[in-house]
């Protein structure tokens, strides 16, 4: 077996790139299939390497990324991004209300 040395002046046609991207982290979690990069003041978010969205600033990009992260989590069967298990994917967290005692007249 030998290693093929490609000439430095020509990149093989099957290599696409190079790309510069950043992983997106929301609430301490790295969001799969969501990357981004900065272009001046604007921030671009890219989903699955195919769908891009230009955000006016970092704040708008964070809100959008948070929305996408929750949508991805729900698509994977979690109730929301912060859910630890898939035990009850469509059951929102709530509290139990105790029944009221019967009224006496």
PyMOL commands that set and color helices and strands:
alter all, ss='L'
color gray80, all
select helices_A, chain A and resi 58-75
alter helices_A, ss='H'
color red, helices_A
select strands_A, chain A and resi 22-26+29-39+42-47+51-55
alter strands_A, ss='S'
color yellow, strands_A
deselect
rebuild
show_as cartoon
